[in-house]
Amino acid sequence: MFDIGFWELVVVGIVALLVVGPDRLPGLARTSGRWLGKVRRLVDSVRADIERDLYLEDAKRATKQRRGASLDTVKAGPVLHASGQVKAHTDPRHPPSSKRRVRRARGRPAKTPPSDAPT
């Protein structure tokens, strides 16, 4: 982030030792370390929030696109309603019910037990 080398840190340390003094320098280093840690945690938290919001926004957009694509394919085919009539599907909130009803619409009768079974 900053282009600070070893010798720059040595110069800052010597100046801090001369200005603050050897007695208060360890406390100053601890305090500055704590503040630096708090700032880093804050920056990481903000970055994580932004990334999470962007991810959720992308997921919503992808879900909306998938729903639109799947509704377009569903609208094209006929659907057998409970009344027994084949109608074009137009309401995106109510997709086709089941494959069993579609099979009956194609003319396949439901299976019945054999008639020669003992009673």
N, C-alpha and C positions, 0 to 999 in steps of 0.2 A: 504494500500500500504506500508506505513512505520509503524513499530511497535513503535510508540511514545506515551507514556502515559502522564497523567496530570502532574506528577512531573517533567518529562523531559522538558515539555513546561514551567513550572514555573522557572526552572533553566536557560533555554535559555532566558527567559524574564528578569530575574535579571541580567544576564551577559550583555545583550543588554542595559539595563538601565545604568549599570556602565560604559560600553565602549562608548556608543553614548551620553548619558546624557538625562535628562528629557525633555529638550527643543526640541531636534530633534527626539526623539523616535516616536511620533505620525506620523510625515512625513515619517519616515523609515517604519513604519508599513503599511501606505497607499501605498507606492511605492512597497513594497514587496507583498502586497495583489494584486495590479494591475498586477505585473509580474506573480504571481501565477495564476491569472485568465486567462491571455493571454496564458500561457503554457497549462492550462487545456482545453481551447477552441481549441488550436492547436491540442492537442492529440485527442480530441473528433472529430474534423473535419477529421483528418487522419483516425481514426477508422471508421467513417461513410463512407468515400470514399472507404476504403477497403471492408467493408461489402456490399456496393452497387455494387462494381465491382464483388464480388463473387456471389451476387444474380443474376446479369445480365448474368454472365458466366453460372450459373446453369440453368437459364431460356433458354438460347440459346441451351444448351446441351439437355434439355428436349424437346424443340421444334423440334430440329433436330431428336431426337429419335421418337417423335410422327409422324413427316412427313415421316420418313422411314417406320414406321409400317403401316401408312395409305396407303402409296404408294404400299406396298407389297400386301395389301388386294385389292386395286383397280386394280392392274395388273392382278389379277387372273380371273376377270370376263370379259365377252364380252361386247363390246360397239358398239352401232349403230351410224355410222358416218353420216354426212349430205348427203353423196352419197347413203345412203340406204343399205350399206353393213355392215354386222356384222364383226368386226375385234377385235383382242385382243388388249387391251390398253397397249402401250409400252412407251409412252412419259409421264414422270411424270409432265411436265409443263401443260399438257392439260388433266385434269380429265374428266370423262364422263359428257356429257352436261346436260341431264335432265332425269327425270323419264318417261316423256311422250314418248320420243323416245324409251326407253327401253320397255315400254308397247307395242308399235307398233311392236317391234321386236319379242315379244312373240305371236303375231297374233291377238291381240285385235284391232278391227277397231275403228276409231274415231267415235264419236257420230254424227249422222245426224238427221235433223228434220224429223218428221213424214211425210209420203208421202200424207196422206189424209188431210193435212192442207189446208184451203181455200186460194186461190190465187186471 
